[in-house]
Amino acid sequence: MKADSRSQDFGCYVIHYTPLGERRQFLEKVLSGMNVDWITESEVIVESYPWRNSSRVFGISKRLIAADLGINARSLSRSRKRARYESYIYRFASLLGPRFKDTSFGSLPSIKQLPNKILEVNAMHVHALLLFLQEDYEWGLFLEDDSVFSKEGLEQVAIISKDRRRRATWINLNDGAELKRTTSEKLIDKYGLFRVKPPTTRCASAYMINRKYAERLKDLIMVHGLPNWLPIDVMFQVANRKMNVEAFWSDPAKFIQGSESGIYTSNLKSLRNS
């Protein structure tokens, strides 16, 4: 529940699956005294969202979606700038014949509807975004309930939330998928962030968006609907490309994805029904 009075300059929204009580206990302790919206499965009806099954997401082709995933994958072993240049070469080569086709693609899922338990998570993120737009905050902090962090992480959020940006902005605060700053990224700014091009994402367990971003994403969803075959982090990545947003990652990440790091042994898949 939200506190009666505002205690921070940003909205805070936690994507929470009710049976995972130990996660809520941890977050309630860390977020004590803050205004928090708890987004639980009972608040979101998957069927009420405009799901779509198409190879184009927000008007972006499957080919470009896969190319961005390939850049992320190759940046694990080389600079992101080099990985980006290679994507142009691979995409051109893929036009030459079938034997070159796979070189341009990352790990793109097949175009089939995801299990209902995953669509629930996607819908909960969108529900949180819509709640954010009902408030007058400039920034929203969105956390999945396996986020593990300290007051230092919240201090970083508080500082960022005082910055009014002209452009739609996405900020990844968490770690994830072993993706890190490479040799081609600019120096870290005063907020502990570095800009990522193309505007890709890591995971979506802890992120910030500004009001411009939320308004534009809502418009995209109204026009194109929501893809029912992409997990939430990839959906955001496609939206980032479509909107040509400024995307930043935190370095070092001050929010850890507990399920991926092994801090939490329980996970959403083992507790939810398909």
N, C-alpha and C positions, 0 to 999 in steps of 0.2 A: 504494500500500500504506500501511497505517497504521504510524505509529511505535510503538515498543514501550511508551512511557510517555505518559501524557496530558500535553499541553502547552497546553491551553486548556479553558475551562469550557463549551464548546459542541461539538456534533458538526458536522463539515464534510463535505458531500456534493457531488461534482462530477459533473454530467451530461455525459458526454464521449463523442464519436464518434471512434473510434480513428484513422481516417486524418487527422484534423485535428491533426497533430503539433505545429504551431507554437503552437497554443492551449495544449496541455498543457505545453509548455516554459515558456511565460510563467507559467502558473498554478503550476507546480512551483517556480519561482523565487520568486514572491510568497508562496506558502504554505509555504515551506521551514521545516522544524522542527515543523510542525503535524501533527496526526492527521487524515488525509483518506481518505475512501472515494471511489474513482473508480468511478462507475457507467457501464459501457460497454455497448454494444449486445449484446455476447456474453453478458452476465449476465441479460438480460431476454428472456423468450419472450412475445411479445404474446398468443399464443393462450391462455396460462394465466390471463389476467385476465378478470374478469366483465364483458365489454362489453355495453352495452345500446343499443338504437336506439329512443328514445322522445322525444316532445316535452316530457316532464317529466324534469328532472334533479334527483336528490336530493329529489324531491317538489315542485320549483319549476316553474311553468309556463313555457312558451316566451314567453308574453306578458310576464312579469315579468323574465325573462332579457334580453329585448330592451329593456325599459324601462331597466334598469340600464346597458346599453350606450349607450342614448340619452343618459342623464345624463352619462356620460363624454364622449361626442361634443360635447354642447352646452357642457360646461365648458371646452372649448378657447377659447371666445370670451366666456364670461360666468362669473359665480360659480357654484360647484357648488350652493350653496343655492338660487339661482334656477333652475338647471337641474333640481334635484330637484322644486321646486314645479311647474315646467312639465310634468314627467312625469305628475303627477296629473291635470292638465288634459287632456293629450293622451290619457291612458288613458281618461278619461271620454268625451272626444270620439270616440274610436275605437268606443265602444259605439253611437254615433248612426247609423253607417252606413259602408259600405265606403270611401267617399271620404275618410274621416278615419283609416282604418286605419293607413296608413304613418307618420302623424305620431308615433305612440307608440313606434315600433320603431327600434332602432339597427341596426348592420350585423350582423345575425344570419345565420350560415351556414345553408344548407338542411340538413334532417335526413337526411343520407346519410353513409355511413361515410367517414371521412377516409382518405387514402392510408396504407399501412402504415408508411411512414417517419415520419409524424407520430404515429401511434399508438405507435410505439416510444418516441418522446420522452415521451409521456404516461405510458407504462408505467414508464419509467426514473425519472420523478419520484415515482411511487407506490412503486416499489421502494426509492428512497432514503428515503422516509417510513417504510416498514416497517423498514428498517435502523436508522433513528433510534430507533424504539420499542424496539428490542432493547438499546439502550444506556441508561445512567442519566442522560444529560444532561437538563437542563431546557429547553435551547434547541437548535435545529438551524439551521445556515446551509446553504442550498441554492443552488448556482451552476450555471448552464449554462456550457459551456466557452468561450463568447464573451464572458464577463464580463471587463471590463478595470477594474482598480482599483489602489489604492495601499495602503500600510500604514495610512494615515489611515482608510481604509474598514474595515480589520480592527480598528483601535483602537475605532471606533464599535461594531462588533459585540461586542467584548470587554466594553465598558461595558454594553451592553444585556443581555448574557447573565447578568449578575449580578442582574438584576431578576426577582423571582418575582411573576408576575401571577396574580390570582384567575381571570380569564376567559381563554378561548381567544383567542389573539392572532396576527394576521398582520402582518408588517412588510415592506413593499416597500422594498428598498434601491437598486434600479436606476432609471434613467430609462426612458423608453419611450413610444411613441405620442404624443409631445409633450405629455403630461399633466403639469400642474404644480399647485402650490398656488395657489388662487384667493383673491379678496378675502374670501370668507366663511369660510375655514378659521381655526381658532384659531391662536394664536401657536405657534411651534416650541418643543417642550419641551427639557428638559436633555439628551436623547439625540439631538437633531437631527431629531426626528420631529414630524409633525402628523397628527391623526386625520382620517380620511375617512369621510363618511356620504353615502349608504349605503356599507357596507364593500366598496368596489370595489378592483380591482387595476390596475396598469399592465401591464407584461409580467412574465414569470416567470423572468427570467434571473438575478436575485439577490434572495433573500428569506429571512426568518427566521420560524419558527413555534415556539411553545412546546409542551410535552408535552400540555397539555390540548387544544390544537388538533389535534395529530396523532392522539390517541386518538379524538376525536370524528369526525374525517374518516375514519379507518379504519372506525368503526362505520357511517357513512353508506355507504361503499363496500360493506360486507358486506350491508347491507339493500337498497340500490338498484342496485348495480353501477356501472360507469364508462360515461359517455356516449361513444359512438364517433364523435360528430359535432362535438364541441367541442374546440378547442385547449386546452392546459393552463392558460393564463392565464384564459380564460373559465370553465373548470371550477372553478378556485379561487374565482373571483368568485361563482359560484352557491353553492358550499359556504359562502362567507363570509356570504351572505344567509341561507341555511338555518340556520346555527349562530348567527347574530346575534353575530358575533365583534367584537372591537375591531380595526379595521384602521388601520394607520399607513403613511405614506409618508415617506421620508427627504428632507430639504431643506437644502442641495442634495444631489442624489443623488451618492453617492460610488462607485457601481458603474455603469459604462457598458455598454450592450449593444453589443458590438463590431460585430455583423453589421448592426444598424440604423444605427449611426453612420458606417459606412464604414471603420472601423479594420481590419476583416477583409474581404478581398475574396472569400475562399472562403466557401461557405455549405453548410448541411446538404442542401438540396434538390438542389444540383448534383452532390453526391458520393454520394447514396444512391439505391438502386433503389426504385421504387414497389412 
